Amino acid sequence: MLHFRFTIVLKDLLNNTLRRPLPGSIPKPRLAPARHCCTGIAGSRAASPRLKVLGAASHRPLLRTASCAVPSRRYCVKTEGSVYLDEQLKKDGDNSAEEAGDKRRKPEIVPSLEDLLFYTVAEGEEKIPVHKFLTALKATGLSTGDPRLKECMETLKESLKNTEDGLTLDRELFKKCVQSNIILLTQAFRKKFVIPDFQAFTSHIDDLYENSKSLSGGQVADYIPQLAKFSPELWSVSLCTVDGQRHTIGDSKVPFCLQSCVKPLKYAIAVNDHGTEYVHSFIGKEPSGLRFNKLFLNEEDKPHNPMVNAGAIVCTSLIKQGEGNADKFDYLMNFLKKMAGNEYVGFSNATFQSERESGDRNFAIGYYLKEKKCFPEGTDMTSVLDLYFQLCSIEVTCESASVMAATLANGGFCPMTGERVLSPEAVRNTLSLMHSCGMYDFSGQFAFHVGLPAKSGVSGGILLVVPNVMGIVCWSPPLDKLGNSVRGIQFCTVRHVEKPLIRNLELLFWEKRPWQVELEGTRLISSALVVQDLVELFNFHNYDNLRHFVKKYDPRREGGEQRVRASSPDSSHSVSAHG
């Protein structure tokens, strides 16, 4: 402490000495023993002159570089000589002291975040119409039903009752409404979310939706009688970003069963509860190369992966072992509701009964697994199959399922609640297997063309994950020959087909893709097939961020800033589309 105090004294002495034009014109002050210390340490503990010299020497480089214009300060240690210095330096400090006094008398008014938000939305007006605020809020991607904005919306509703017209908010009333959620709202209006220009991005999504809507072809699954009742015209797309931005179009509130889309979710729960090593002591990790419902195991007599029926049945047996199906089902339902941010997750008993009555192939797989001792010891195979059918019959909407996908995209945290639902290990494993095995026998092509983790189901759903960005769910019941939604596949992989038409099948850009509509006799095919899909339009593919890659729209950057390929392969940098 003494070392610190005397260093300050010497530093100030040197600064003020350097100000004088003639160092010898002013008598050198004589440092006397300290009489008073502002820190409360007794004066009898004052340091010796030698200690002062040592302190100064240790900081000599700092003193040499000190600015001569630094305002002087009053010393903590008062000496007889320093009184003279105080008088000499008093004039130097008068101006700065006066300015400091003015600042104390006239403090600067710093606007609050609530004020700044009001000025942003009001655009110079004294009051804000409520509809204007809600429209601006929607443009950021936030919805009025967002659970994070519950307190704000409730306060807004109550506040409007006390206004004259019930339609506008003045500054004070607006601040009262938004103060409980000001951080989230400030991020939204300052475009700090993962998709800054949300309206521009969703306009592209709407275009992709419309292009796929006109597609015909495919068959609604009928091997489960209850699924055959859905209209082939149903079509919807919903997305949820990792910041909770929402967009939906089409029949997004119509409930449908998860079917095979539940497979990655229950696998994630199993790994979350038991860890990777335990789960994969029963199930493999490789694509099978066979139909999802084949009676076939790998060389170790294990199911190939959790995304085929055999692997999903074994995975079901690993959850809450030793408990009854009722407790297991409640546990899994509650888990899925957390993943969905407490949005709609229901159950179709009619589909469950239909599944069980028509599940001969799955019963055959179950008995085969039992014969090969694929289940944990003591497992009741028929109970496992019942739970398996129940999980396939869990209902969601496109909107609620998109939050589930966003929870995977967000590393296991639900973006709507902020709650940690899944472990990082469970999310990483799940996305890896979705990428390699999630799209039935189309998994390889999907990984090649789209490069994103996805899972399809025979009810017509496709659950797509853009890691660290968003979850997207497409739903349309008509399926191609491999069991994937025709419109969902087109939304992800084909955006536009141009004219004129030609007759030659050999000139197809791709050969015998499963979403091609079967034609009788001569077929008219586009001569200029333009494959500009979700990942052709946006740089969402896993490897789109490689250097020297082609220009793509990046919705994660404000204004859709893009990376463009350098003009020469030898170039070592990429440039923005804006400059």
C-alpha positions in Angstrom: 0.0 0.0 0.0 2.8 2.4 0.9 4.7 1.5 -2.2 1.6 2.4 -4.2 0.9 5.7 -2.5 4.5 7.1 -2.8 4.6 6.0 -6.5 1.6 8.2 -7.2 3.2 11.1 -5.3 6.4 10.9 -7.3 4.5 10.5 -10.6 2.5 13.7 -10.0 5.6 15.5 -8.8 7.3 14.6 -12.1 4.3 15.5 -14.3 4.1 19.0 -12.8 7.8 19.5 -12.7 7.9 18.9 -16.5 5.4 21.6 -17.0 7.7 24.3 -15.7 9.9 26.1 -18.3 12.8 26.5 -15.8 13.2 23.6 -13.5 15.5 25.7 -11.2 13.2 28.7 -10.9 10.9 27.1 -8.3 12.3 25.9 -5.0 12.4 22.2 -4.8 9.9 21.0 -2.1 11.2 19.1 0.8 9.3 15.9 1.5 8.5 15.6 5.2 7.3 12.6 7.1 3.6 11.9 6.5 1.1 13.5 8.9 -2.1 12.1 7.5 -3.1 9.2 5.3 -6.5 9.1 3.5 -6.6 5.4 3.8 -6.7 5.5 7.6 -3.3 4.0 8.2 -1.5 5.6 11.1 1.1 8.3 10.3 3.7 6.5 12.4 3.9 3.9 9.6 5.1 6.4 7.0 7.8 5.1 4.6 11.4 6.2 4.7 12.9 8.5 1.9 14.8 5.4 0.7 11.6 3.5 0.2 10.2 6.4 -1.8 13.3 6.4 -4.1 12.9 2.6 -4.7 9.3 3.0 -5.5 10.1 5.7 -8.1 12.9 3.7 -9.6 10.7 0.7 -10.1 8.2 2.7 -12.2 10.7 4.9 -14.0 9.7 3.7 -17.6 6.1 4.6 -16.9 7.1 8.0 -15.6 9.1 8.8 -18.7 6.1 8.2 -20.9 3.6 10.0 -18.8 1.7 12.8 -20.5 2.6 16.3 -19.3 -0.9 17.5 -19.7 -2.4 15.1 -17.2 -4.4 17.1 -14.6 -2.9 17.0 -11.1 -4.5 15.2 -8.2 -4.5 15.9 -4.5 -2.1 13.5 -2.7 -3.2 10.9 -0.2 0.0 11.7 1.8 0.2 15.3 3.1 3.7 16.7 3.7 4.9 20.2 4.5 6.5 20.5 1.1 3.4 19.2 -0.7 1.3 22.0 0.8 3.4 24.4 -1.3 2.9 22.2 -4.3 -0.8 22.2 -3.8 -0.9 26.0 -3.8 1.2 26.0 -7.0 -1.0 23.4 -8.7 -4.3 24.9 -7.5 -4.6 27.1 -10.6 -4.0 24.1 -12.9 -6.9 22.3 -11.3 -9.4 25.2 -11.1 -10.7 24.7 -14.7 -11.1 20.9 -14.5 -12.8 21.2 -11.1 -15.2 23.8 -12.4 -16.1 21.5 -15.4 -16.6 18.6 -13.0 -18.9 20.8 -10.9 -20.9 21.7 -14.0 -21.3 18.0 -14.9 -22.5 17.3 -11.4 -25.0 20.2 -11.6 -26.1 19.2 -15.1 -26.0 15.4 -15.6 -26.4 14.1 -19.1 -29.7 12.4 -19.8 -29.0 8.9 -21.3 -32.1 7.4 -22.9 -33.2 4.0 -21.7 -33.6 1.0 -23.9 -37.3 1.4 -23.6 -37.0 5.0 -24.8 -34.9 3.9 -27.8 -37.3 1.2 -28.7 -40.2 3.7 -28.5 -38.4 6.2 -30.8 -37.6 3.3 -33.2 -41.2 2.2 -33.6 -42.9 5.6 -33.3 -40.8 7.2 -36.1 -41.3 10.7 -34.8 -44.9 10.4 -33.6 -45.9 11.0 -30.0 -48.0 7.8 -29.8 -47.7 4.4 -31.2 -50.7 2.6 -32.7 -50.8 -0.9 -31.2 -51.2 -2.5 -34.6 -48.1 -0.8 -35.8 -46.1 -2.2 -32.9 -47.4 -5.7 -33.4 -46.7 -5.5 -37.2 -43.2 -4.4 -36.6 -42.8 -7.2 -34.0 -44.0 -9.8 -36.5 -41.5 -8.5 -39.1 -38.6 -9.4 -36.7 -39.9 -13.0 -36.6 -41.4 -12.9 -33.1 -45.0 -13.8 -32.5 -47.5 -12.4 -30.0 -47.9 -15.9 -28.7 -44.2 -16.3 -27.9 -44.0 -17.5 -24.2 -41.1 -15.2 -23.7 -43.3 -12.2 -24.4 -46.2 -13.4 -22.2 -45.8 -10.6 -19.6 -45.4 -7.9 -22.3 -48.6 -9.0 -24.1 -50.6 -9.2 -20.9 -49.5 -5.8 -19.8 -50.3 -4.4 -23.2 -53.8 -5.9 -23.1 -54.4 -4.4 -19.7 -52.9 -1.0 -20.5 -55.1 -0.5 -23.6 -58.2 -0.7 -21.3 -57.0 2.5 -19.6 -56.4 4.5 -22.8 -58.9 6.9 -24.3 -59.1 5.2 -27.7 -57.9 1.7 -26.7 -55.7 1.7 -29.8 -52.6 3.8 -29.1 -49.8 4.0 -26.5 -47.9 7.0 -25.4 -44.2 6.8 -24.4 -44.7 6.1 -20.7 -47.4 3.5 -21.3 -45.3 1.8 -24.0 -42.3 1.7 -21.7 -44.4 0.1 -19.0 -45.5 -2.6 -21.5 -42.1 -3.6 -22.9 -39.9 -3.2 -19.8 -40.3 -6.8 -18.7 -39.0 -8.1 -22.1 -36.8 -5.2 -23.1 -33.6 -7.2 -23.8 -35.4 -9.7 -26.2 -37.3 -6.9 -27.9 -34.1 -4.8 -28.3 -32.3 -7.7 -29.9 -35.2 -8.2 -32.3 -35.5 -4.6 -33.4 -31.8 -4.1 -33.7 -31.7 -7.2 -36.0 -29.4 -9.2 -33.7 -31.2 -12.5 -34.3 -29.7 -15.3 -36.4 -31.9 -14.2 -39.4 -31.6 -10.4 -39.4 -33.8 -9.7 -42.5 -36.5 -12.2 -41.6 -39.2 -10.9 -44.0 -36.8 -11.2 -47.0 -35.9 -14.7 -46.0 -39.5 -15.9 -45.5 -40.5 -14.4 -48.8 -38.1 -16.9 -50.4 -39.5 -19.7 -48.3 -43.0 -18.8 -49.5 -41.8 -19.0 -53.1 -40.4 -22.5 -52.5 -43.7 -23.4 -50.9 -45.8 -22.2 -53.8 -43.5 -23.9 -56.4 -44.0 -27.2 -54.6 -47.7 -26.8 -54.0 -48.6 -27.3 -57.7 -46.9 -30.6 -57.8 -49.1 -33.7 -58.2 -48.2 -37.3 -58.0 -47.4 -39.7 -55.2 -49.8 -41.8 -53.1 -51.0 -41.4 -49.5 -49.9 -44.2 -47.3 -52.6 -46.8 -47.0 -50.9 -49.8 -45.4 -52.0 -48.1 -42.1 -55.7 -47.5 -42.8 -56.0 -44.4 -40.6 -53.3 -42.6 -42.6 -55.2 -43.2 -45.9 -57.9 -40.8 -44.6 -55.8 -37.7 -45.1 -56.4 -35.4 -48.1 -53.6 -35.4 -50.7 -54.1 -31.6 -51.0 -52.7 -30.9 -47.5 -49.4 -29.0 -47.6 -47.6 -26.9 -45.0 -44.2 -25.6 -44.0 -43.1 -24.2 -40.7 -39.8 -23.0 -39.4 -38.4 -21.9 -36.0 -34.9 -20.4 -35.7 -32.6 -20.9 -32.7 -33.6 -17.4 -31.6 -37.3 -18.3 -31.7 -38.2 -16.5 -34.9 -41.3 -18.2 -36.4 -42.8 -18.5 -39.9 -45.5 -20.8 -41.2 -47.5 -21.2 -44.4 -50.2 -23.6 -45.5 -52.1 -26.2 -43.3 -49.7 -25.8 -40.4 -52.3 -26.3 -37.6 -53.6 -29.6 -38.9 -52.4 -32.4 -36.5 -50.6 -35.4 -38.0 -48.8 -38.4 -36.6 -45.0 -38.3 -36.3 -44.6 -41.9 -37.5 -40.9 -42.4 -38.3 -40.1 -38.8 -37.5 -40.3 -39.9 -33.9 -37.3 -42.2 -34.3 -34.5 -39.7 -34.0 -36.3 -38.1 -31.1 -36.6 -41.2 -29.0 -33.0 -42.1 -29.9 -31.9 -38.7 -28.6 -33.8 -39.4 -25.4 -32.2 -42.8 -25.0 -28.7 -41.4 -25.4 -29.5 -38.5 -23.1 -30.6 -40.9 -20.4 -28.0 -43.7 -20.9 -25.1 -42.4 -23.0 -23.7 -43.3 -26.4 -21.8 -46.4 -25.4 -24.7 -48.2 -23.7 -27.2 -47.4 -26.5 -24.9 -48.6 -29.3 -24.1 -51.8 -27.5 -27.5 -52.8 -28.8 -27.8 -50.8 -32.1 -25.3 -50.1 -34.9 -24.5 -46.8 -36.6 -24.3 -47.7 -40.3 -26.8 -47.2 -43.1 -28.4 -50.6 -44.0 -28.8 -50.1 -47.8 -32.1 -51.9 -47.5 -35.8 -51.0 -47.0 -36.6 -49.6 -43.5 -38.8 -52.6 -42.6 -36.5 -55.5 -43.7 -35.9 -58.4 -41.3 -32.2 -58.0 -41.5 -29.4 -57.4 -39.0 -25.7 -56.5 -39.3 -22.8 -58.9 -38.9 -22.9 -58.5 -35.1 -26.6 -59.4 -35.1 -27.6 -55.9 -34.2 -30.0 -53.5 -36.1 -28.0 -51.4 -38.5 -29.1 -48.0 -37.0 -31.9 -46.4 -35.0 -33.6 -45.0 -38.1 -34.9 -48.3 -39.4 -37.7 -50.2 -37.8 -35.6 -52.9 -36.2 -33.3 -50.3 -34.6 -36.2 -48.1 -33.5 -37.9 -51.1 -31.8 -34.7 -51.9 -29.8 -34.3 -48.2 -29.0 -37.8 -48.2 -27.5 -36.9 -51.0 -25.2 -34.0 -49.0 -23.7 -36.1 -46.2 -22.3 -37.2 -46.4 -18.7 -36.5 -50.1 -18.4 -38.3 -51.8 -15.5 -41.3 -49.5 -15.6 -44.7 -50.0 -17.1 -45.8 -48.7 -20.5 -48.0 -46.1 -18.9 -45.1 -44.5 -17.1 -42.9 -44.8 -20.1 -45.4 -43.2 -22.3 -45.9 -40.3 -19.9 -42.2 -39.8 -19.6 -41.7 -39.7 -23.4 -44.7 -37.4 -23.9 -43.4 -34.9 -21.3 -40.0 -35.0 -22.9 -41.4 -34.3 -26.4 -43.5 -31.4 -25.0 -40.3 -29.9 -23.6 -38.7 -30.2 -27.0 -41.7 -28.5 -28.6 -41.7 -25.6 -26.1 -45.0 -26.9 -24.6 -46.8 -26.5 -27.9 -49.2 -29.1 -29.2 -48.2 -32.7 -28.7 -51.1 -35.1 -28.8 -52.0 -38.7 -29.4 -54.1 -40.4 -32.0 -55.6 -43.5 -30.4 -57.3 -44.4 -33.7 -53.9 -44.5 -35.5 -52.4 -46.5 -32.6 -55.2 -49.1 -33.0 -54.7 -49.1 -36.7 -51.0 -49.5 -36.4 -51.3 -52.5 -34.0 -53.9 -54.2 -36.1 -51.9 -53.9 -39.3 -48.4 -54.3 -37.7 -47.6 -57.9 -38.8 -44.3 -56.9 -40.3 -43.2 -55.1 -37.1 -44.3 -58.1 -35.0 -42.2 -60.3 -37.3 -39.2 -57.9 -36.8 -39.9 -58.0 -33.0 -39.8 -61.8 -32.8 -36.7 -61.9 -35.0 -35.0 -59.4 -32.6 -36.1 -61.6 -29.7 -34.6 -64.7 -31.3 -31.3 -62.9 -31.8 -31.3 -61.6 -28.2 -31.2 -58.0 -29.3 -33.2 -56.7 -26.4 -31.9 -56.0 -22.8 -32.4 -58.9 -20.6 -35.9 -59.3 -19.2 -37.6 -57.2 -21.9 -41.2 -58.0 -22.8 -41.2 -57.8 -26.6 -45.0 -57.4 -27.0 -45.0 -54.5 -24.5 -42.2 -52.9 -26.4 -44.1 -53.2 -29.7 -47.2 -51.6 -28.1 -45.1 -48.6 -26.9 -43.4 -48.5 -30.3 -46.9 -48.2 -32.0 -47.9 -45.6 -29.5 -44.9 -43.4 -30.2 -45.5 -43.6 -33.9 -49.1 -42.3 -33.2 -48.0 -39.2 -31.3 -49.5 -36.2 -33.0 -47.9 -32.8 -33.7 -48.6 -29.9 -36.0 -46.1 -28.4 -38.4 -45.6 -25.5 -36.0 -44.9 -27.6 -32.9 -42.7 -30.0 -34.7 -40.6 -27.1 -36.1 -39.8 -26.2 -32.5 -38.6 -29.8 -31.9 -36.3 -29.5 -34.9 -35.1 -26.1 -33.7 -34.2 -27.7 -30.3 -31.9 -30.0 -32.1 -30.5 -27.1 -34.2 -29.9 -25.2 -31.0 -27.8 -27.9 -29.4 -30.5 -29.3 -27.1 -31.9 -26.0 -25.8 -35.5 -25.2 -26.6 -35.5 -21.8 -28.2 -39.0 -20.9 -27.0 -38.3 -21.7 -23.3 -34.5 -21.5 -23.0 -34.6 -24.9 -21.2 -31.9 -27.4 -21.7 -33.7 -30.5 -22.9 -31.1 -32.8 -24.5 -27.4 -33.2 -23.8 -24.8 -32.1 -26.4 -23.8 -35.7 -26.9 -27.4 -36.8 -27.7 -27.9 -33.9 -30.2 -24.6 -34.6 -32.0 -25.3 -38.3 -32.3 -28.9 -37.8 -33.5 -27.9 -35.3 -36.2 -25.1 -37.5 -37.4 -27.5 -40.5 -37.9 -30.2 -38.3 -39.4 -27.7 -37.1 -42.0 -26.6 -40.6 -43.0 -29.7 -42.7 -42.4 -32.8 -40.4 -42.0 -34.4 -40.5 -45.4 -34.9 -44.2 -46.0 -33.2 -45.4 -49.3 -32.9 -41.8 -50.4 -30.6 -40.9 -47.6 -27.4 -40.8 -49.7 -28.9 -38.6 -52.4 -30.4 -36.3 -49.8 -27.1 -36.0 -48.0 -25.4 -35.3 -51.3 -27.8 -32.7 -52.7 -29.0 -31.1 -49.5 -26.3 -31.9 -47.0 -28.5 -31.4 -43.9 -29.8 -33.8 -41.2 -33.4 -34.8 -41.9 -35.9 -37.5 -41.1 -39.0 -38.4 -43.0 -42.1 -40.4 -42.0 -44.9 -42.2 -43.9 -47.5 -39.7 -42.6 -45.8 -37.2 -45.0 -43.7 -35.2 -42.6 -40.0 -34.3 -43.1 -38.1 -32.9 -40.2 -35.1 -30.9 -41.4 -32.4 -29.4 -39.2 -30.1 -26.5 -40.1 -27.6 -26.7 -37.2 -27.1 -23.4 -35.3 -29.8 -21.7 -37.5 -33.3 -23.3 -37.5 -35.5 -26.3 -37.7 -37.9 -26.7 -40.6 -40.8 -29.2 -40.9 -42.6 -29.9 -44.2 -45.8 -32.0 -44.3 -47.8 -33.3 -47.2 -49.3 -36.9 -47.2 -48.6 -38.1 -50.8 -45.4 -40.2 -50.8 -43.0 -41.3 -53.5 -42.0 -45.0 -53.9 -39.4 -44.7 -51.2 -41.8 -43.4 -48.6 -40.8 -39.7 -48.6 -43.2 -36.8 -49.1 -43.3 -35.8 -52.7 -43.8 -32.1 -52.0 -41.4 -32.1 -49.1 -38.6 -33.6 -51.2 -39.3 -31.0 -53.9 -39.3 -28.2 -51.3 -35.8 -29.3 -50.2 -34.3 -30.2 -53.5 -36.1 -28.8 -56.6 -37.3 -25.3 -56.8 -38.1 -24.6 -60.4 -38.6 -26.3 -63.7 -38.4 -24.2 -66.8 -40.0 -24.6 -70.3 -39.9 -25.3 -73.2 -40.6 -28.9 -73.1 -39.0 -31.7 -75.0 -39.6 -35.4 -75.5 -36.2 -36.9 -74.7 -36.0 -38.7 -71.3 -32.3 -39.1 -71.8 -31.7 -35.3 -71.4 -32.9 -35.3 -67.8 -30.5 -33.5 -65.5 -30.9 -36.3 -63.0 -32.0 -39.9 -63.7 -35.2 -41.5 -62.3 -35.5 -39.4 -59.3 -38.3 -40.7 -57.0 -40.4 -37.6 -57.1 -40.8 -37.8 -60.9 -44.4 -38.2 -61.9 -45.0 -41.5 -63.7 -46.3 -40.8 -67.3 -48.1 -43.1 -69.7 -46.4 -43.3 -73.1 -44.5 -40.3 -74.3 -43.4 -37.9 -71.6 -42.8 -34.2 -72.0 -39.7 -33.1 -70.0 -38.2 -29.7 -69.4 -35.2 -29.0 -71.6 -33.8 -26.6 -68.9 -34.2 -28.1 -65.5 -33.1 -25.6 -63.0 -32.2 -27.2 -59.7 -32.4 -24.2 -57.4 -33.6 -25.6 -54.1 -33.4 -24.6 -50.4 -29.7 -25.3 -50.3 -29.0 -24.0 -53.8 -30.7 -20.7 -52.9 -29.2 -20.5 -49.3 -25.8 -21.5 -48.1 -27.2 -24.1 -45.7 -25.3 -27.2 -47.1 -22.7 -28.5 -44.7 -19.9 -27.6 -47.1 -21.2 -24.3 -48.5 -18.7 -22.4 -46.4 -15.6 -23.7 -48.2 -13.3 -21.1 -49.7 -13.7 -20.3 -53.4 -17.3 -21.6 -53.3 -20.1 -20.4 -55.5 -22.2 -17.4 -54.6 -25.2 -18.0 -52.4 -27.6 -16.1 -50.4 -26.8 -16.0 -46.6 -29.9 -15.1 -44.6 -27.7 -15.1 -41.4 -26.1 -11.8 -42.5 -27.9 -8.5 -42.6 -28.9 -7.7 -46.2 -28.4 -11.2 -47.3 -24.6 -10.7 -47.6 -23.1 -13.4 -49.8 -19.8 -15.2 -50.2 -18.6 -15.3 -53.8 -16.0 -17.4 -55.4 -12.7 -15.7 -56.1 -12.0 -15.0 -59.8 -8.9 -17.3 -59.7 -8.4 -20.6 -57.9 -5.1 -19.2 -56.6 -6.9 -16.3 -54.9 -6.8 -16.7 -51.1 -9.8 -14.7 -50.1 -13.5 -14.4 -50.6 -15.4 -11.1 -50.9 -18.9 -9.9 -50.0 -21.6 -9.5 -52.5 -21.9 -5.9 -51.3 -18.4 -4.9 -52.0 
